[in-house]
Amino acid sequence: MMEQTANVSAGGVESLELTQLLRQVADKDAAALKALYERTSSKLYGICLRLLGDEAEAQDVLQEVYVTVWRKAALFDAAKAGAITWTATLARNKAIDRLRRRRDPGEALDAASEISDDSPSSLEVLEQAEDASRLRQCMDELDERARTLIRSAFFDGVSYPELAVREEVPLPTMKSWIRRGLLRLRGCLER
């Protein structure tokens, strides 16, 4: 139990020392930055190396971390996080930023072009909307009977014989009415 208390106390003292060093770095004390580096660099390097998996990149990112510490030490708030937590978060974020930059944006675009997309293009959607609008206008120009029969046959899937029974006319008459309506519709659409 005594040994644990000693470790906690030592950890607390170390945390206070790191906090004091960060405050001195905020005042642009280069010696404090050197002392902070000596006490924290192995831990921060380990974070960078674990995330990046490359020693050279981890070293580069570690250097960026300490440049950021030098520039932003005044933003450190001991009430929100401990000094080691704050610097470790900087290291983690810098390493993640490096991972994101690794991906070549052009490569991602090239890969995306190979993915098939069955949805209609914007141009096709516009053309379909224009065609639908033209079809509605032309359908509205037809007489009521032709419009109803064409809608039933082509949009509702009702067969010609069913329409003939429903309208109580011979099948050839029904076919003739629909054919004449379609010819008028085609003439309108071709204008």
C-alpha positions in Angstrom: 0.0 0.0 0.0 2.9 2.4 0.8 4.5 1.7 -2.5 1.3 2.5 -4.4 0.9 5.8 -2.6 4.5 6.7 -3.4 3.8 6.0 -7.1 0.7 8.1 -7.1 2.5 10.9 -5.4 5.4 10.7 -7.9 2.9 10.7 -10.8 1.1 13.7 -9.3 4.5 15.5 -8.8 5.4 14.7 -12.4 2.1 15.9 -13.7 2.6 19.2 -11.8 6.1 19.5 -13.2 4.8 19.0 -16.7 2.0 21.5 -16.1 4.6 24.0 -14.9 6.8 23.3 -17.9 3.9 24.0 -20.3 3.2 27.3 -18.6 6.9 28.2 -19.0 6.7 27.2 -22.7 3.7 29.4 -23.0 6.0 32.3 -21.9 8.4 31.2 -24.7 11.0 29.6 -22.5 13.1 27.4 -24.8 14.7 25.6 -21.8 11.3 24.5 -20.6 10.4 23.2 -24.1 13.6 21.1 -24.0 12.8 19.8 -20.6 9.2 19.0 -21.7 10.6 17.2 -24.8 13.0 15.1 -22.7 10.1 14.0 -20.4 7.4 13.4 -22.9 9.0 12.6 -26.3 9.3 8.8 -25.9 5.6 8.5 -25.0 4.4 10.9 -27.8 6.8 9.2 -30.3 5.2 5.8 -29.3 1.7 7.2 -30.1 2.8 8.5 -33.5 4.6 5.3 -34.4 1.7 3.1 -33.4 -0.7 5.1 -35.5 1.6 5.7 -38.5 3.6 2.5 -38.5 6.6 4.3 -40.1 9.6 5.6 -38.0 10.4 8.5 -40.3 6.9 9.7 -40.4 6.5 9.3 -36.7 9.6 11.5 -36.2 8.3 14.1 -38.5 4.9 14.2 -36.8 6.6 14.3 -33.4 8.5 17.4 -34.5 5.2 19.0 -35.7 3.7 18.2 -32.2 6.5 20.2 -30.4 6.2 23.1 -32.8 2.5 23.1 -32.0 3.2 22.9 -28.3 5.6 25.9 -28.7 2.9 27.9 -30.5 -0.2 26.9 -28.5 1.1 26.2 -25.0 -0.9 29.2 -23.8 -4.1 27.4 -24.8 -3.3 24.6 -22.3 -5.9 24.5 -19.4 -4.9 22.3 -16.5 -8.5 22.3 -15.3 -9.6 20.4 -18.5 -6.7 17.9 -19.0 -3.4 17.0 -17.6 -0.2 18.1 -19.4 0.6 14.6 -20.7 -3.0 14.1 -21.9 -3.0 17.4 -23.7 0.3 16.7 -25.5 -0.7 13.1 -26.2 -3.9 14.4 -27.8 -1.9 16.7 -30.0 0.3 13.8 -31.1 -2.6 11.6 -31.8 -4.4 14.3 -33.8 -1.3 15.2 -35.8 -0.7 11.5 -36.6 -4.3 11.1 -37.8 -3.9 14.2 -39.9 -0.8 12.7 -41.5 -2.7 9.4 -42.2 -5.4 11.4 -44.0 -2.9 13.3 -46.1 -1.3 9.9 -47.1 -4.3 9.1 -49.2 -3.8 10.6 -52.7 -7.1 12.5 -53.5 -6.5 11.7 -57.2 -6.3 8.0 -56.4 -9.6 8.2 -54.6 -11.3 9.9 -57.6 -9.8 7.4 -60.0 -11.1 4.5 -57.8 -14.5 6.1 -57.7 -14.7 6.2 -61.5 -14.5 2.5 -61.6 -17.5 1.9 -59.4 -20.6 1.3 -61.4 -23.6 3.5 -60.7 -26.9 2.3 -62.0 -28.7 5.4 -61.0 -29.5 7.9 -63.8 -27.1 10.8 -64.3 -28.3 14.4 -63.6 -28.7 14.9 -67.4 -30.9 11.8 -67.7 -33.0 12.9 -64.7 -33.6 16.3 -66.3 -34.4 14.7 -69.7 -36.8 12.3 -68.0 -38.5 15.1 -66.1 -38.8 17.1 -69.4 -40.2 14.1 -71.2 -42.7 13.4 -68.4 -43.8 17.1 -68.5 -44.2 16.9 -72.3 -46.1 13.7 -72.1 -48.5 15.2 -69.5 -49.1 18.2 -71.7 -49.8 16.0 -74.7 -52.0 13.7 -72.8 -54.0 16.7 -71.6 -54.6 17.7 -75.3 -56.3 14.3 -76.0 -60.0 14.0 -75.6 -61.2 12.5 -72.3 -62.0 9.0 -73.8 -58.6 8.6 -75.5 -56.7 9.9 -72.5 -58.5 7.5 -70.1 -58.1 4.5 -72.4 -54.3 5.1 -73.0 -53.7 5.6 -69.3 -55.6 2.4 -68.5 -53.8 0.4 -71.1 -50.3 1.7 -70.7 -50.0 3.0 -67.2 -52.4 0.7 -65.3 -51.7 -2.4 -67.3 -55.3 -3.1 -68.3 -55.5 -5.3 -71.5 -57.4 -4.3 -74.6 -60.0 -7.1 -74.2 -60.6 -5.9 -70.6 -61.1 -2.3 -71.8 -63.4 -3.5 -74.5 -65.6 -5.3 -72.0 -65.5 -2.4 -69.6 -66.5 0.1 -72.3 -69.0 -2.4 -73.8 -67.5 -2.1 -77.4 -66.1 -4.7 -79.7 -62.3 -5.4 -79.4 -61.5 -4.0 -82.9 -63.2 -0.7 -82.0 -61.2 -0.5 -78.7 -57.9 -1.1 -80.6 -58.9 1.5 -83.2 -59.7 4.1 -80.5 -56.4 3.5 -78.7 -54.4 3.5 -82.0 -55.9 6.9 -83.0 -55.2 8.3 -79.5 -51.6 7.1 -79.7 -51.2 8.7 -83.2 -52.4 12.0 -81.9 -50.1 11.7 -78.8 -47.1 10.9 -81.0 -47.9 13.9 -83.3 -48.0 16.1 -80.2 -44.7 14.7 -78.8 -43.0 15.2 -82.1 -43.8 18.9 -82.3 
